[in-house]
Amino acid sequence: MAKIVDIRFKKIALRAPLGLIVFGMICLWITSLWAGELKSIGISVADLGNPFFVQIAESVTDKARELAGDQVEVIVRSSAYDLGRQQTQIDEFIQRKVDLIVLTAADSVKIEPQVRRAQQAGIRVIAVDINAAGADVTITTDNVQAGEIACRYLAQRLHGQGNVVIINGAIISSVIDRVGGCKAVLNDYPGITLLSDQRNGGGSIEGGLEAMTHLINAYEDIDGVFAINDPSAQGAVMAAQQAGRTDFIITSVDGAPAACQALAQATSPWVASAAQFPREMAERAVELGLALIQGRKPKSAVILIPARLITVDNLADYHGWNH
């Protein structure tokens, strides 16, 4: 039967105008691209001890199976912000011939050679939450805006006066942008003094506890704290409790369940969190990854999702990461 079809095609080709033949070939090529399938995904996130990254991994999995079926294989790895470890994970994904990699980079710049290797192997790479040089598409929170709204609220609660510290984090795009946005806003308030922005809390509860403990010991008068994520803020709250300090307030970025619980407590020093939307980022990563596999390019290679400031005043209207 294959020979018969081939012979008929040749006869038609001999009779058809050249333009029609070219058009037919283009249609066949487009059809072959659209036939691209999503069979496997490699996910490398920064820290599976952080509920934010767990949400990303779970949402990628759910969306992939919704779009491509339950047979999609999903391989989840945590880099622990270790570049070498993440490089090894991407090499594993390449060896396993995944179709798509969803990546939160351990280093936005130095990860590029591995991203290029994956692409050379025919794998699409979508950066989520953190920029990754060379990625096909990047989807992140507007982290500058997140830092701005968290620190503007902090400054307003302090009536434009007081001493502020920042619990910083890993040298990655999301953290750099949040701190940059925060500092830009604080510069608008001459009555606010930034005492420190150098303590790295590692984006974890333990790190936030250690960083805040150091800051409490280093500075007698602290009125406000900006933590680059909610786990760091949790650690800062623990440090305040251990030191018996009730004289400063804390804002952060994430909108995690722990932040919501704290905001609901009238006595908590944690007063605001700029909510991210990890589920939306993850779902769009899968949608765009599948489109790329099928030969469709997105309108933009960089997608920024605005953060939303959550306080006790609008907590009841906030439905968390699952919405």
RAVENGI-V273291 format. One record per residue. N is the residue number from 1. RES is the residue in three letters. SS is DSSP state (~ for helix, > for strand, _ for the rest). PSI is psi in radians with two decimals (NA if undefined). D_CENTER is the distance of its C-alpha to the mean C-alpha in whole Angstrom. Layout:
n->N res->RES ss->SS psi->PSI d_center->D_CENTER
n->N res->RES ss->SS psi->PSI d_center->D_CENTER
This chain:
n->1 res->MET ss->_ psi->-0.65 d_center->51
n->2 res->ALA ss->~ psi->-0.67 d_center->49
n->3 res->LYS ss->~ psi->-0.69 d_center->52
n->4 res->ILE ss->~ psi->-0.79 d_center->53
n->5 res->VAL ss->~ psi->-0.71 d_center->50
n->6 res->ASP ss->~ psi->-0.75 d_center->50
n->7 res->ILE ss->~ psi->-0.76 d_center->53
n->8 res->ARG ss->~ psi->-0.69 d_center->53
n->9 res->PHE ss->~ psi->-0.71 d_center->50
n->10 res->LYS ss->~ psi->-0.72 d_center->52
n->11 res->LYS ss->~ psi->-0.74 d_center->55
n->12 res->ILE ss->~ psi->-0.73 d_center->53
n->13 res->ALA ss->~ psi->-0.67 d_center->51
n->14 res->LEU ss->~ psi->-0.57 d_center->54
n->15 res->ARG ss->~ psi->-0.46 d_center->55
n->16 res->ALA ss->_ psi->2.60 d_center->52
n->17 res->PRO ss->_ psi->2.66 d_center->51
n->18 res->LEU ss->~ psi->-0.72 d_center->49
n->19 res->GLY ss->~ psi->-0.69 d_center->47
n->20 res->LEU ss->~ psi->-0.68 d_center->46
n->21 res->ILE ss->~ psi->-0.81 d_center->46
n->22 res->VAL ss->~ psi->-0.76 d_center->43
n->23 res->PHE ss->~ psi->-0.75 d_center->41
n->24 res->GLY ss->~ psi->-0.70 d_center->42
n->25 res->MET ss->~ psi->-0.69 d_center->40
n->26 res->ILE ss->~ psi->-0.74 d_center->37
n->27 res->CYS ss->~ psi->-0.75 d_center->37
n->28 res->LEU ss->~ psi->-0.68 d_center->37
n->29 res->TRP ss->~ psi->-0.78 d_center->34
n->30 res->ILE ss->~ psi->-0.73 d_center->32
n->31 res->THR ss->~ psi->-0.70 d_center->33
n->32 res->SER ss->~ psi->-0.63 d_center->32
n->33 res->LEU ss->~ psi->-0.75 d_center->29
n->34 res->TRP ss->~ psi->-0.33 d_center->28
n->35 res->ALA ss->_ psi->-0.07 d_center->29
n->36 res->GLY ss->_ psi->2.39 d_center->26
n->37 res->GLU ss->_ psi->2.68 d_center->25
n->38 res->LEU ss->_ psi->1.79 d_center->22
n->39 res->LYS ss->_ psi->-0.47 d_center->23
n->40 res->SER ss->> psi->2.56 d_center->20
n->41 res->ILE ss->> psi->2.37 d_center->17
n->42 res->GLY ss->> psi->2.25 d_center->15
n->43 res->ILE ss->> psi->2.17 d_center->12
n->44 res->SER ss->> psi->1.90 d_center->11
n->45 res->VAL ss->> psi->2.96 d_center->9
n->46 res->ALA ss->_ psi->-0.71 d_center->9
n->47 res->ASP ss->_ psi->1.87 d_center->11
n->48 res->LEU ss->_ psi->0.00 d_center->13
n->49 res->GLY ss->_ psi->-0.14 d_center->15
n->50 res->ASN ss->_ psi->2.11 d_center->12
n->51 res->PRO ss->~ psi->-0.47 d_center->12
n->52 res->PHE ss->~ psi->-0.80 d_center->9
n->53 res->PHE ss->~ psi->-0.50 d_center->8
n->54 res->VAL ss->~ psi->-0.73 d_center->11
n->55 res->GLN ss->~ psi->-0.71 d_center->10
n->56 res->ILE ss->~ psi->-0.86 d_center->8
n->57 res->ALA ss->~ psi->-0.77 d_center->11
n->58 res->GLU ss->~ psi->-0.69 d_center->13
n->59 res->SER ss->~ psi->-0.64 d_center->12
n->60 res->VAL ss->~ psi->-0.80 d_center->12
n->61 res->THR ss->~ psi->-0.84 d_center->15
n->62 res->ASP ss->~ psi->-0.77 d_center->17
n->63 res->LYS ss->~ psi->-0.68 d_center->16
n->64 res->ALA ss->~ psi->-0.73 d_center->17
n->65 res->ARG ss->~ psi->-0.48 d_center->20
n->66 res->GLU ss->~ psi->-0.72 d_center->21
n->67 res->LEU ss->~ psi->-0.56 d_center->21
n->68 res->ALA ss->~ psi->-0.03 d_center->23
n->69 res->GLY ss->_ psi->2.82 d_center->25
n->70 res->ASP ss->_ psi->-0.22 d_center->25
n->71 res->GLN ss->_ psi->-0.14 d_center->26
n->72 res->VAL ss->_ psi->2.25 d_center->22
n->73 res->GLU ss->> psi->2.27 d_center->21
n->74 res->VAL ss->> psi->2.13 d_center->18
n->75 res->ILE ss->> psi->2.05 d_center->18
n->76 res->VAL ss->> psi->2.29 d_center->15
n->77 res->ARG ss->> psi->2.68 d_center->15
n->78 res->SER ss->> psi->2.27 d_center->14
n->79 res->SER ss->_ psi->-0.29 d_center->14
n->80 res->ALA ss->_ psi->0.61 d_center->14
n->81 res->TYR ss->_ psi->0.40 d_center->13
n->82 res->ASP ss->_ psi->1.99 d_center->16
n->83 res->LEU ss->~ psi->-0.82 d_center->16
n->84 res->GLY ss->~ psi->-0.71 d_center->20
n->85 res->ARG ss->~ psi->-0.73 d_center->18
n->86 res->GLN ss->~ psi->-0.64 d_center->16
n->87 res->GLN ss->~ psi->-0.74 d_center->18
n->88 res->THR ss->~ psi->-0.67 d_center->20
n->89 res->GLN ss->~ psi->-0.73 d_center->18
n->90 res->ILE ss->~ psi->-0.67 d_center->17
n->91 res->ASP ss->~ psi->-0.67 d_center->21
n->92 res->GLU ss->~ psi->-0.77 d_center->22
n->93 res->PHE ss->~ psi->-0.70 d_center->20
n->94 res->ILE ss->~ psi->-0.78 d_center->22
n->95 res->GLN ss->~ psi->-0.59 d_center->25
n->96 res->ARG ss->_ psi->-0.01 d_center->24
n->97 res->LYS ss->_ psi->0.83 d_center->24
n->98 res->VAL ss->_ psi->2.83 d_center->21
n->99 res->ASP ss->_ psi->-0.45 d_center->20
n->100 res->LEU ss->> psi->2.43 d_center->16
n->101 res->ILE ss->> psi->2.23 d_center->14
n->102 res->VAL ss->> psi->2.15 d_center->10
n->103 res->LEU ss->> psi->2.25 d_center->9
n->104 res->THR ss->_ psi->1.90 d_center->6
n->105 res->ALA ss->_ psi->2.43 d_center->9
n->106 res->ALA ss->_ psi->-0.48 d_center->12
n->107 res->ASP ss->_ psi->2.05 d_center->13
n->108 res->SER ss->_ psi->-0.54 d_center->12
n->109 res->VAL ss->_ psi->-0.85 d_center->16
n->110 res->LYS ss->_ psi->-0.20 d_center->17
n->111 res->ILE ss->_ psi->-0.18 d_center->15
n->112 res->GLU ss->~ psi->-0.77 d_center->17
n->113 res->PRO ss->~ psi->-0.66 d_center->20
n->114 res->GLN ss->~ psi->-0.64 d_center->19
n->115 res->VAL ss->~ psi->-0.77 d_center->17
n->116 res->ARG ss->~ psi->-0.68 d_center->20
n->117 res->ARG ss->~ psi->-0.73 d_center->22
n->118 res->ALA ss->~ psi->-0.76 d_center->20
n->119 res->GLN ss->~ psi->-0.67 d_center->20
n->120 res->GLN ss->~ psi->-0.44 d_center->24
n->121 res->ALA ss->_ psi->0.08 d_center->24
n->122 res->GLY ss->_ psi->0.30 d_center->23
n->123 res->ILE ss->_ psi->2.31 d_center->20
n->124 res->ARG ss->> psi->2.48 d_center->17
n->125 res->VAL ss->> psi->2.13 d_center->14
n->126 res->ILE ss->> psi->2.10 d_center->11
n->127 res->ALA ss->> psi->2.30 d_center->8
n->128 res->VAL ss->> psi->2.34 d_center->4
n->129 res->ASP ss->_ psi->-0.68 d_center->2
n->130 res->ILE ss->_ psi->2.37 d_center->5
n->131 res->ASN ss->_ psi->2.55 d_center->8
n->132 res->ALA ss->_ psi->2.00 d_center->11
n->133 res->ALA ss->_ psi->2.30 d_center->14
n->134 res->GLY ss->_ psi->-0.16 d_center->16
n->135 res->ALA ss->_ psi->2.61 d_center->13
n->136 res->ASP ss->_ psi->-0.72 d_center->15
n->137 res->VAL ss->> psi->2.53 d_center->12
n->138 res->THR ss->> psi->2.23 d_center->9
n->139 res->ILE ss->> psi->1.99 d_center->7
n->140 res->THR ss->> psi->2.88 d_center->5
n->141 res->THR ss->> psi->2.63 d_center->7
n->142 res->ASP ss->_ psi->1.53 d_center->10
n->143 res->ASN ss->~ psi->-0.51 d_center->10
n->144 res->VAL ss->~ psi->-0.82 d_center->13
n->145 res->GLN ss->~ psi->-0.65 d_center->14
n->146 res->ALA ss->~ psi->-0.79 d_center->13
n->147 res->GLY ss->~ psi->-0.64 d_center->15
n->148 res->GLU ss->~ psi->-0.86 d_center->18
n->149 res->ILE ss->~ psi->-0.59 d_center->18
n->150 res->ALA ss->~ psi->-0.72 d_center->18
n->151 res->CYS ss->~ psi->-0.44 d_center->20
n->152 res->ARG ss->~ psi->-0.72 d_center->22
n->153 res->TYR ss->~ psi->-0.71 d_center->23
n->154 res->LEU ss->~ psi->-0.84 d_center->24
n->155 res->ALA ss->~ psi->-0.69 d_center->26
n->156 res->GLN ss->~ psi->-0.70 d_center->28
n->157 res->ARG ss->~ psi->-0.48 d_center->28
n->158 res->LEU ss->_ psi->0.07 d_center->30
n->159 res->HIS ss->_ psi->0.60 d_center->32
n->160 res->GLY ss->_ psi->0.25 d_center->31
n->161 res->GLN ss->_ psi->2.43 d_center->33
n->162 res->GLY ss->> psi->3.13 d_center->32
n->163 res->ASN ss->> psi->2.28 d_center->30
n->164 res->VAL ss->> psi->2.51 d_center->26
n->165 res->VAL ss->> psi->2.69 d_center->24
n->166 res->ILE ss->> psi->2.23 d_center->21
n->167 res->ILE ss->> psi->1.87 d_center->19
n->168 res->ASN ss->> psi->-2.97 d_center->17
n->169 res->GLY ss->_ psi->-2.77 d_center->15
n->170 res->ALA ss->_ psi->2.69 d_center->14
n->171 res->ILE ss->_ psi->1.35 d_center->14
n->172 res->ILE ss->_ psi->2.83 d_center->11
n->173 res->SER ss->~ psi->-0.75 d_center->10
n->174 res->SER ss->~ psi->-0.75 d_center->8
n->175 res->VAL ss->~ psi->-0.80 d_center->11
n->176 res->ILE ss->~ psi->-0.76 d_center->13
n->177 res->ASP ss->~ psi->-0.70 d_center->13
n->178 res->ARG ss->~ psi->-0.80 d_center->13
n->179 res->VAL ss->~ psi->-0.70 d_center->16
n->180 res->GLY ss->~ psi->-0.75 d_center->17
n->181 res->GLY ss->~ psi->-0.72 d_center->17
n->182 res->CYS ss->~ psi->-0.87 d_center->18
n->183 res->LYS ss->~ psi->-0.61 d_center->21
n->184 res->ALA ss->~ psi->-0.70 d_center->22
n->185 res->VAL ss->~ psi->-0.78 d_center->23
n->186 res->LEU ss->~ psi->-0.53 d_center->25
n->187 res->ASN ss->_ psi->-0.33 d_center->27
n->188 res->ASP ss->_ psi->-0.09 d_center->28
n->189 res->TYR ss->_ psi->1.65 d_center->30
n->190 res->PRO ss->_ psi->-0.43 d_center->33
n->191 res->GLY ss->_ psi->-0.07 d_center->34
n->192 res->ILE ss->> psi->2.30 d_center->30
n->193 res->THR ss->> psi->2.20 d_center->30
n->194 res->LEU ss->> psi->1.89 d_center->27
n->195 res->LEU ss->> psi->-0.67 d_center->29
n->196 res->SER ss->> psi->2.45 d_center->26
n->197 res->ASP ss->> psi->0.35 d_center->22
n->198 res->GLN ss->> psi->-0.20 d_center->23
n->199 res->ARG ss->> psi->2.13 d_center->22
n->200 res->ASN ss->> psi->1.99 d_center->19
n->201 res->GLY ss->_ psi->0.00 d_center->18
n->202 res->GLY ss->_ psi->0.16 d_center->16
n->203 res->GLY ss->_ psi->0.29 d_center->13
n->204 res->SER ss->_ psi->2.87 d_center->16
n->205 res->ILE ss->~ psi->-0.82 d_center->19
n->206 res->GLU ss->~ psi->-0.75 d_center->21
n->207 res->GLY ss->~ psi->-0.68 d_center->20
n->208 res->GLY ss->~ psi->-0.68 d_center->20
n->209 res->LEU ss->~ psi->-0.81 d_center->23
n->210 res->GLU ss->~ psi->-0.78 d_center->25
n->211 res->ALA ss->~ psi->-0.78 d_center->23
n->212 res->MET ss->~ psi->-0.62 d_center->25
n->213 res->THR ss->~ psi->-0.77 d_center->28
n->214 res->HIS ss->~ psi->-0.78 d_center->28
n->215 res->LEU ss->~ psi->-0.67 d_center->28
n->216 res->ILE ss->~ psi->-0.70 d_center->30
n->217 res->ASN ss->~ psi->-0.51 d_center->33
n->218 res->ALA ss->~ psi->-0.52 d_center->32
n->219 res->TYR ss->_ psi->2.13 d_center->33
n->220 res->GLU ss->_ psi->-0.66 d_center->35
n->221 res->ASP ss->_ psi->1.85 d_center->34
n->222 res->ILE ss->_ psi->2.22 d_center->30
n->223 res->ASP ss->_ psi->-0.48 d_center->30
n->224 res->GLY ss->> psi->2.62 d_center->26
n->225 res->VAL ss->> psi->2.31 d_center->23
n->226 res->PHE ss->> psi->2.11 d_center->19
n->227 res->ALA ss->> psi->2.41 d_center->17
n->228 res->ILE ss->_ psi->-0.28 d_center->13
n->229 res->ASN ss->_ psi->3.02 d_center->12
n->230 res->ASP ss->~ psi->-0.70 d_center->14
n->231 res->PRO ss->~ psi->-0.70 d_center->15
n->232 res->SER ss->~ psi->-0.70 d_center->17
n->233 res->ALA ss->~ psi->-0.68 d_center->18
n->234 res->GLN ss->~ psi->-0.78 d_center->20
n->235 res->GLY ss->~ psi->-0.67 d_center->21
n->236 res->ALA ss->~ psi->-0.68 d_center->23
n->237 res->VAL ss->~ psi->-0.75 d_center->24
n->238 res->MET ss->~ psi->-0.71 d_center->26
n->239 res->ALA ss->~ psi->-0.71 d_center->27
n->240 res->ALA ss->~ psi->-0.75 d_center->29
n->241 res->GLN ss->~ psi->-0.75 d_center->30
n->242 res->GLN ss->~ psi->-0.58 d_center->32
n->243 res->ALA ss->~ psi->-0.07 d_center->33
n->244 res->GLY ss->_ psi->0.52 d_center->34
n->245 res->ARG ss->_ psi->2.28 d_center->33
n->246 res->THR ss->_ psi->0.30 d_center->32
n->247 res->ASP ss->_ psi->0.20 d_center->32
n->248 res->PHE ss->_ psi->2.76 d_center->29
n->249 res->ILE ss->> psi->2.79 d_center->26
n->250 res->ILE ss->> psi->2.39 d_center->22
n->251 res->THR ss->> psi->2.85 d_center->19
n->252 res->SER ss->> psi->-2.95 d_center->15
n->253 res->VAL ss->> psi->2.30 d_center->12
n->254 res->ASP ss->> psi->-0.92 d_center->10
n->255 res->GLY ss->_ psi->0.59 d_center->13
n->256 res->ALA ss->_ psi->2.84 d_center->14
n->257 res->PRO ss->~ psi->-0.65 d_center->17
n->258 res->ALA ss->~ psi->-0.65 d_center->18
n->259 res->ALA ss->~ psi->-0.74 d_center->18
n->260 res->CYS ss->~ psi->-0.72 d_center->20
n->261 res->GLN ss->~ psi->-0.72 d_center->23
n->262 res->ALA ss->~ psi->-0.74 d_center->23
n->263 res->LEU ss->~ psi->-0.49 d_center->23
n->264 res->ALA ss->_ psi->-0.20 d_center->26
n->265 res->GLN ss->_ psi->2.12 d_center->28
n->266 res->ALA ss->_ psi->-0.46 d_center->30
n->267 res->THR ss->_ psi->-0.03 d_center->31
n->268 res->SER ss->_ psi->2.42 d_center->27
n->269 res->PRO ss->_ psi->-0.23 d_center->26
n->270 res->TRP ss->> psi->1.94 d_center->23
n->271 res->VAL ss->> psi->-0.22 d_center->23
n->272 res->ALA ss->> psi->2.62 d_center->20
n->273 res->SER ss->> psi->2.31 d_center->16
n->274 res->ALA ss->> psi->1.85 d_center->14
n->275 res->ALA ss->> psi->2.32 d_center->12
n->276 res->GLN ss->_ psi->3.00 d_center->9
n->277 res->PHE ss->_ psi->1.33 d_center->9
n->278 res->PRO ss->~ psi->-0.59 d_center->7
n->279 res->ARG ss->~ psi->-0.77 d_center->10
n->280 res->GLU ss->~ psi->-0.77 d_center->10
n->281 res->MET ss->~ psi->-0.80 d_center->7
n->282 res->ALA ss->~ psi->-0.76 d_center->8
n->283 res->GLU ss->~ psi->-0.72 d_center->12
n->284 res->ARG ss->~ psi->-0.55 d_center->12
n->285 res->ALA ss->~ psi->-0.76 d_center->10
n->286 res->VAL ss->~ psi->-0.77 d_center->13
n->287 res->GLU ss->~ psi->-0.80 d_center->16
n->288 res->LEU ss->~ psi->-0.60 d_center->15
n->289 res->GLY ss->~ psi->-0.76 d_center->15
n->290 res->LEU ss->~ psi->-0.70 d_center->19
n->291 res->ALA ss->~ psi->-0.73 d_center->20
n->292 res->LEU ss->~ psi->-0.71 d_center->20
n->293 res->ILE ss->~ psi->-0.60 d_center->21
n->294 res->GLN ss->_ psi->0.11 d_center->24
n->295 res->GLY ss->_ psi->0.23 d_center->24
n->296 res->ARG ss->_ psi->2.15 d_center->23
n->297 res->LYS ss->_ psi->2.47 d_center->21
n->298 res->PRO ss->_ psi->2.79 d_center->18
n->299 res->LYS ss->_ psi->-0.57 d_center->20
n->300 res->SER ss->_ psi->2.51 d_center->17
n->301 res->ALA ss->_ psi->-0.14 d_center->15
n->302 res->VAL ss->> psi->2.16 d_center->12
n->303 res->ILE ss->> psi->2.12 d_center->11
n->304 res->LEU ss->> psi->2.27 d_center->10
n->305 res->ILE ss->> psi->2.09 d_center->10
n->306 res->PRO ss->_ psi->2.50 d_center->12
n->307 res->ALA ss->_ psi->2.83 d_center->12
n->308 res->ARG ss->> psi->2.19 d_center->15
n->309 res->LEU ss->> psi->2.21 d_center->17
n->310 res->ILE ss->> psi->2.19 d_center->19
n->311 res->THR ss->_ psi->3.13 d_center->22
n->312 res->VAL ss->_ psi->-0.44 d_center->25
n->313 res->ASP ss->_ psi->-0.53 d_center->26
n->314 res->ASN ss->_ psi->0.23 d_center->24
n->315 res->LEU ss->~ psi->-0.66 d_center->23
n->316 res->ALA ss->~ psi->-0.40 d_center->25
n->317 res->ASP ss->~ psi->-0.03 d_center->23
n->318 res->TYR ss->_ psi->2.21 d_center->20
n->319 res->HIS ss->_ psi->0.17 d_center->19
n->320 res->GLY ss->_ psi->-2.95 d_center->16
n->321 res->TRP ss->_ psi->-0.30 d_center->13
n->322 res->ASN ss->_ psi->0.10 d_center->15
n->323 res->HIS ss->_ psi->NA d_center->16
